């Protein structure tokens, strides 16, 4: 891609996301979301592969459908109340439609169908962008209107997302699809306390982004595509085994790693709000995701793939300069749990 085009597209993605966080008019919010979608399409289709073209088409159609529905709901609200402000939207039907469109943009169940195929059809770093950065804009709109949203709808979607994310990842062998279902499950945890404790939802998203990024950076530095491929990583990149193992266990919410912090806070908040059944359901369904991460850790650190040579180790390629961000985020993924009492 031409450097000028790449710089323009990247700037559009960043600026449109940041502008959504400060806009208070529904038409401006819709325009920023459309700019964001149109900027992501050429990045997804950049590999010039049929799968990438298919992923770009699915992403474009889904996001456009959600944006159109958002514009319809905002217009309907303006016709009834003569008001375009995002923070004062109070029509029950309008808020319900807007909530469902934002759920589709964030790939929350039952509107999650597009995310696994899109994540699998594009490159590793583009998948990371879709699973993390692209959730910021709809999450910001949710946080702006959280006190007007239907709590029952959000809670139902949260429970469905954790169940679908766990069940969907059980039979996955492709790492990007597995991480997509992990994103769906974590979206459920983010939405669980959106109306009762939005700050905990923000913390959950930050911890999820901080934990997912080292995994994608590690995968990007190796030719690893499937779970079977990670079994041979010890021969070429043994130092990345510890990074992926610890971050995957933290992503599953296993104490004493940092990933346990948001789940601990969310379950505690739900129980104090007399949502014991819902909290129990989400905790049990998260065991499915934890099993998948444990299986990945087992393939990484406890198995040896068959090799045809008599040497136990391959000749390794020259030392690569891994980004400092990966080491820093890995340490934060492991060591931040003691800060929980201050949250």
WOJO-V28769 format. One record per backbone hydrogen bond with DSSP energy under -0.5 kcal/mol. NH is the residue of the N-H (numbers start at 1). CO is the residue of the C=O. E is the energy in kcal/mol with one decimal. If there is no record, write none. Layout:
# WOJO-V28769
NH,CO,E
NH,CO,E
This chain:
# WOJO-V28769
6,2,-3.0
7,3,-2.3
8,4,-2.2
9,5,-2.7
10,6,-2.5
11,7,-2.2
12,8,-2.2
13,9,-2.3
14,10,-2.4
15,11,-2.9
16,12,-2.5
17,13,-1.8
18,14,-2.3
19,15,-2.5
20,16,-1.5
21,17,-1.0
22,19,-1.0
23,19,-1.5
26,84,-2.1
29,25,-2.3
30,26,-2.6
31,27,-2.2
32,28,-2.3
33,29,-2.2
34,30,-2.1
35,31,-2.3
36,32,-2.3
37,33,-2.2
38,34,-2.7
39,35,-1.7
40,36,-1.3
41,37,-1.4
42,38,-0.7
43,39,-0.6
44,40,-2.3
45,41,-2.2
46,43,-0.8
47,44,-0.5
48,45,-1.5
53,49,-2.5
54,50,-2.4
55,51,-2.4
56,52,-2.5
57,53,-2.2
58,54,-2.5
59,55,-2.5
60,56,-2.6
61,57,-2.6
62,58,-2.2
63,59,-2.5
64,60,-2.4
65,61,-2.2
66,62,-2.2
67,63,-2.6
68,64,-2.7
69,65,-2.1
70,66,-2.2
71,67,-2.4
72,68,-2.2
73,69,-2.4
74,70,-2.5
75,71,-2.4
76,72,-2.4
77,73,-2.2
78,74,-2.1
79,75,-2.2
80,76,-1.5
81,77,-2.5
82,78,-2.2
86,24,-2.1
89,86,-0.9
95,91,-2.8
96,92,-2.0
97,93,-2.3
98,94,-2.7
99,95,-2.3
100,96,-2.0
101,97,-2.2
102,98,-2.3
103,99,-2.0
104,100,-1.9
105,101,-2.0
106,102,-2.0
107,103,-0.6
107,104,-0.6
108,103,-2.9
111,108,-2.3
115,112,-1.5
116,112,-0.6
118,114,-1.9
119,115,-2.8
120,116,-1.9
121,117,-1.6
122,118,-0.7
127,123,-2.1
128,124,-2.0
129,125,-1.9
130,126,-2.4
131,127,-2.4
132,128,-1.3
134,129,-2.3
135,132,-1.4
136,133,-1.8
138,134,-0.5
139,135,-1.9
140,136,-2.4
141,137,-2.0
142,138,-2.2
143,139,-2.3
144,140,-1.9
145,141,-1.8
146,143,-0.7
148,145,-1.5
149,145,-0.6
149,146,-0.7
151,149,-0.7
154,150,-2.0
155,151,-2.7
156,152,-2.4
157,153,-2.3
158,154,-2.3
159,155,-2.3
160,156,-2.4
161,157,-2.5
162,158,-2.1
163,159,-2.0
164,160,-3.2
165,161,-2.8
166,162,-1.6
167,163,-2.9
168,164,-2.8
169,165,-1.0
170,166,-0.5
170,167,-0.9
171,167,-0.5
172,169,-1.0
175,225,-2.4
178,174,-2.2
179,175,-2.4
180,176,-1.7
181,177,-2.3
182,178,-1.9
183,179,-2.0
184,180,-1.9
185,181,-2.2
186,182,-2.3
187,183,-2.1
188,184,-1.5
189,185,-1.4
190,186,-2.2
191,187,-2.1
192,188,-1.1
193,189,-0.6
194,191,-1.2
197,193,-2.3
200,197,-0.8
201,197,-1.3
202,198,-2.1
203,199,-2.2
204,200,-2.4
205,201,-2.1
206,202,-2.2
207,203,-2.5
208,204,-2.4
209,205,-2.6
210,206,-2.4
211,207,-1.7
212,208,-2.6
213,209,-2.0
214,210,-0.6
215,211,-0.7
216,212,-2.0
217,213,-2.5
218,214,-2.3
219,215,-2.4
220,216,-2.3
221,217,-1.0
221,218,-0.5
222,219,-1.3
227,173,-2.4
230,226,-0.8
230,227,-0.5
231,227,-0.5
231,228,-0.9
232,229,-1.4
233,230,-1.2
235,232,-1.1
236,232,-0.7
236,233,-0.6
237,233,-3.3
240,237,-1.2
241,238,-0.9
242,238,-0.6
243,239,-0.7
244,240,-2.5
245,241,-2.6
246,242,-2.4
247,243,-2.2
248,244,-2.4
249,245,-2.1
250,246,-2.1
251,247,-2.4
252,248,-1.5
253,250,-1.2
254,249,-1.9
255,253,-0.6
257,254,-1.8
258,333,-2.2
259,333,-0.5
260,257,-1.6
261,258,-2.0
263,259,-0.7
264,260,-2.3
265,261,-2.4
266,262,-2.7
267,263,-2.6
268,264,-2.1
269,265,-2.3
270,266,-2.6
271,267,-2.2
272,268,-1.9
273,269,-1.1
274,271,-1.6
275,270,-2.5
279,275,-2.4
280,276,-2.5
281,277,-2.4
282,278,-2.3
283,279,-2.3
284,280,-2.5
285,281,-2.4
286,282,-1.6
287,284,-1.2
288,285,-1.1
289,285,-0.8
290,286,-2.2
291,287,-2.0
292,288,-1.6
293,289,-2.2
294,290,-2.3
295,291,-2.2
296,292,-2.1
297,293,-2.5
298,294,-2.3
299,295,-2.2
300,296,-1.8
301,297,-2.7
302,298,-2.0
305,231,-0.7
316,314,-0.5
322,320,-1.1
326,323,-0.9
327,323,-0.9
328,324,-2.4
329,325,-2.8
330,326,-1.9
331,327,-2.1
332,328,-2.0
333,329,-2.2
334,330,-1.1
335,331,-2.2
336,332,-1.0
339,336,-1.7
340,337,-2.2
342,339,-1.6
343,340,-2.2
